Each structure stands twice: as C-alpha cells, then as structure tokens.
Amino acid sequence: MQPSALFQDDISAIVLSAGQGLRMGGVDKGLQMFKGKPLVQHMLERLGPQVSHLMVNANRHLDLYRSFCDEVWADEEPGLAGPLAGFLVGLEKAKRPFLMTVPCDTPLIPLDLSERLYRAMSSTQADMAVVRSVDHSPKMSSQDDSPPLRAQPVLCMMRGHLAPRLRQFMTRGERKVSAWSREIHTVWVDYDQPNDEPKAFSNLNTLEDLHALE
C-alpha cells in the first residue's frame, strides 16, 4: 500500500496525559504552562494539521482537558497501567485505521511526524512504527561523530486492529511498551538527518526541564 496524498485522513491521534507527574511533584503535567499555553494545547496544535481525529487520554481534570479537545478518555485499565493503558483506550476509541500516540510533554514534535511514521508502516506493512532520535543527553561527548539513537517508545503509530491483541497482552500482566513492540511487527523511524530539529523530542520530565526549554 502506497501512502495517499491525503494520508492524514487515515490517522487518529491521542495525547497521553494520564500519568501521575511524579517527577514534577505530582502535578497534572499536560496542564503545566509552556510559553503561555498548557502543554496539552501545544501538542494538539502541532498534531492538528497532521491527523484527522484528535483525542486526549487523562485521568484528572477531565473537564479542563475537554476545553482543549472534545474527546477526552480516561484509562479503563485498573491501577497504574502506564502508557499501554493510553494505547489501548486510543485504539478502542480511534475513528481511523491508524493511531498515533504522543506524550503530553514533548511540545516541539516535528510537523512531519505522522507522515514519516505512516510512510514507514505503509512501505513495510508493519504493525507499529516507533521514533528513534539522536541522544543529546549530557553524558554524550560533543566529540562523538555518530551519537547513538534513542528509542522514543510512546512516540509511535499503530494499526487500529491491534486493540484486541493489546488487551490480551495486558491481561497477561504486561505493562512495558518495549515488550509490546517486540510482540508485533515494529519498524523504527530515525530522526537523525541534518535538517531534523535536535530538540524536537525534548521530554519535559521536571519543572526544571520545562523552564530550561522555555
């Protein structure tokens, strides 16, 4: 299957904002302000042109999230099931054949993200495509000619028909995204080209991270 000119019509997307935000002191991370707007609003604005159906996954302040997005879904899995719970609710609520997932704390995601993930899946018939980006962490030396690529497991795209399989996977007690990606046919989408923005996948785990990027 070759990507159509209107590939966006095939894609639902869900912003994952259901975590506890422990490294930010327990705040609702998606509602934290970044450059004058909540993080979730940044994510939705960057996703809007890339897909045709938007959702948010949140477990707190649902009414506030609904002021940014009509479709807000809480985890259906009991306990703290992690990102896979968001994957599952997204797959089950998606209105398009492909689902893209993004965390709420990566406000600079590339504007070609959905296209690159979609093309990788379409050309390989994969079940899932996952981003890998250049590791710019402080431990890496500036002298490294080829810094390693780091997986960004919740920045991904999946086929919508995987919902029953993921539910069965989680029923076995599985909670790791990396284990799920090994369970199915997964391809990597590398952001390591000269024109790729090095800060595109900056992950704001702490308030210090947020203020530094701002």
Helices and strands as residue ranges (DSSP letters): G 7-10, E 11-17, G 22-24, G 29-31, E 33-34, E 37-38, H 39-47, G 48-50, E 53-58, H 62-66, E 72-73, H 83-93, E 98-103, H 113-124, E 128-134, E 149-159, G 160-162, H 163-171, H 177-183, E 186-191, H 207-213
